[in-house]
Amino acid sequence: MTTELSGVDLARQALVAAREAAKKNGAVRKEKPKRRTGTALRRDGREPLGLAAAIGMMMTERGMVAPAAGGGVLAQWETILTAAVPELAGRARGVAFDVGTGRLDVVPDAPACGTKLRWSAPKLIAAANEKVPGANVRALHVLAPAPMKASPATAAADPAPKQAAPVAPVERRTPPDGYHRAIEAHRQAAPPSRVDPAIAQAAERQNRAMRELSRHAFPEPETAADDATAPIEQARVQRRRQADATRAAALRRARAERAAREAGTAAIVPRPAVLRTTA
């Protein structure tokens, strides 16, 4: 035998379902709600009671608050944006809404769009609270820009860009005969060279005279034979010979003086040869 559920049982089941839905939406109050001191009108179980009335009565008795319309704000974001800032329609999207703080997170498609959203934050907040009653939007947070994905409505509104028609190659036309005749006449009418031949010959003679004077003033050194001694080497050999001759004369004089001292007679010192000087 099947027992029919009373209105109170149905209300309890509806309350459990409402709590589960509130947990999933993240809108359950963390603080323990205070019970109301007022007395609610109760009915006995024999009277019929609608589901909405039963849920409302249970929530009123336990002081529960209905979930905020956070999903409604995100669902109607395009309508809110078009109503507040029409020039930014389709250039920003709402990504999150915090029920506890009332903060709405928005992502623009460009930095300029984000700046415009920050300037229009009061208008957007007012439009959101007007379009979604009970949303209680209190702050607008603009996130970093990100490229927008084309929605089906935007894709239908913006047709695909047309491919540019291929550019035909430019054909170079052959110049007419008159053009060639004009070029030839210009070449023939060009003035001849104005250089005087006499002046050119005089300049050449002057250049030859300057080269001759330079050759006499700065003569080139004669190239010595391969077996000839260089001037510096000849001077070194001559000085070496003079030093050897001086050394030999000094030795001879020293020997003569020593021999005279041993013999006790005046020594005949040979006169040294006159040394030649070099320039």
FENNORFEN-V683845 format. One record per backbone hydrogen bond with DSSP energy under -0.5 kcal/mol. NH is the residue of the N-H (numbers start at 1). CO is the residue of the C=O. If there is no record, write none. Layout:
BEGIN
[[NH | CO] [NH | CO]]
END
This chain:
BEGIN
[[4 | 2] [7 | 45] [10 | 6] [11 | 7] [12 | 8] [13 | 9] [14 | 10] [15 | 11] [16 | 12] [17 | 13] [18 | 14] [19 | 15] [20 | 16] [21 | 17] [22 | 18] [23 | 19] [24 | 20] [25 | 21] [26 | 22] [26 | 23] [27 | 22] [33 | 31] [40 | 38] [47 | 44] [54 | 50] [55 | 51] [56 | 52] [57 | 53] [58 | 54] [59 | 55] [60 | 56] [61 | 57] [62 | 58] [63 | 59] [63 | 60] [64 | 59] [70 | 68] [73 | 69] [74 | 70] [75 | 71] [76 | 72] [77 | 74] [80 | 76] [81 | 77] [82 | 78] [83 | 79] [84 | 80] [85 | 81] [88 | 85] [89 | 86] [91 | 88] [93 | 107] [95 | 105] [96 | 105] [98 | 103] [99 | 97] [102 | 98] [103 | 98] [104 | 139] [105 | 96] [105 | 103] [106 | 141] [107 | 93] [108 | 106] [109 | 91] [114 | 110] [115 | 111] [116 | 112] [117 | 113] [118 | 114] [119 | 115] [120 | 116] [121 | 118] [124 | 120] [125 | 121] [126 | 122] [127 | 123] [128 | 124] [129 | 125] [130 | 126] [131 | 127] [132 | 128] [133 | 131] [135 | 132] [138 | 102] [139 | 102] [141 | 104] [142 | 140] [143 | 106] [143 | 141] [146 | 108] [155 | 151] [156 | 152] [157 | 153] [158 | 154] [159 | 157] [173 | 171] [179 | 176] [180 | 176] [181 | 177] [182 | 178] [183 | 179] [184 | 180] [185 | 181] [186 | 182] [187 | 183] [188 | 184] [189 | 185] [190 | 187] [200 | 196] [201 | 197] [202 | 198] [203 | 199] [204 | 200] [205 | 201] [206 | 202] [207 | 203] [208 | 204] [209 | 205] [210 | 206] [211 | 207] [212 | 208] [213 | 209] [214 | 210] [215 | 211] [216 | 212] [217 | 213] [218 | 214] [224 | 222] [228 | 225] [234 | 230] [235 | 231] [236 | 232] [237 | 233] [238 | 234] [239 | 235] [240 | 236] [241 | 237] [242 | 238] [243 | 239] [244 | 240] [245 | 241] [246 | 242] [247 | 243] [248 | 244] [249 | 245] [250 | 246] [251 | 247] [252 | 248] [253 | 249] [254 | 250] [255 | 251] [256 | 252] [257 | 253] [258 | 254] [259 | 255] [260 | 256] [261 | 257] [262 | 258] [263 | 259] [264 | 260] [265 | 260] [269 | 267] [270 | 268]]
END
